[in-house]
Amino acid sequence: MTRVRMTHPGLPQEQQIEVDEVSVPHYRAAGWRAVTGDTTDTTTTPTARRRRQTQTGDEG
């Protein structure tokens, strides 16, 4: 999972947090800003998305 470093304008620049990429919208809504050019990929293999199964049979 990709991690993103973030900082808050009300805190010192050195005080940063690292959050999952999916959590970034939540932190942005609270005023946090992503530190540019600093993302960390912690995955070793890519994960495939699951496809929604469709029902097969008579559609009539």
C-alpha angles and dihedrals in degrees: 000000000000117000125205128203114225137186133194123225091226092058133064113277090242091060104086135157130211118222138172113269091241089060095055096095090055093051093043089055087056092053101264119140128209116245104240120245095007115107124139121210109209097177121107097194131021116255121226121227116240116242120225111252117238124212117246125203139073112352095182 
